[in-house]
Amino acid sequence: MRNIDINSVDTLPRDILALGSDYPYDTLLEAHHHRRAQFLYAPNGVMKVKTEDGQWIVLPYSGVWIPAEKVHQVLMLGSCTYSLYIEPNKIPRHSEYCEVLQVSPLLHQLLLSANELPLLYDLGGRDSALLTLLCHELAQAKPLPYFTPLPQHALLDELCTEFMSQPNIRTTPEMWAEKLNKSLRTFTRLFHKETGLSFRDWRQKACLMYALTALKKGDSVTEVALELGYENPSAFSAMFNKEMGYSPKLFLKQLKEF
């Protein structure tokens, strides 16, 4: 079912509703929430999902699990999505946070098939069985580590949020310690306590998330490398390959194949 607002059908007597939406490229869905839990999948695009907990990048053949009532913002870098909206007492996953999940070939086909079902599908037949299997596949889906945490500390959160909009690998913990009027040692402890990561590991994750989005938008490897402050594309490619397990060029090739 395409381009139906969940709010207009949320009260229908079905535990699972499968809805699809079409979005212009670079659409930003401002912060909002749903009564039901949601699994959001864009097979041919990249999505950037942000909550108070942090930021997730959702690549082709992965989707994002969004718990019920979780306030979230989504940047769409693709043309179409497939969503499941599931009653809170019927959810197959119980995380309090968003999760990026790997979408297997079977789960992919189930999501596409679910989108063709009538909203008031037969509760005792094939349609219901398809959605039950889909939930089993969601329960077994592998979480992916495409997440950059955000701190709760107000001033540190401001620095992190600003950095993620235009990250630079040359930014140092000393710079931020000075901005927060803290010693390097105190800042280092605070940053790890708030994010669970060292500053350098967090900085690298933020740079990688930015790179994935920029490459999807059409920026060249050289442009992204320079934007992030790398001296040359080779240094950027080495970081990308270490984190992702393949090169930026292969990433771009894979995007074209999806």
Disulfide bonds with the S-S distance in Angstrom:
none
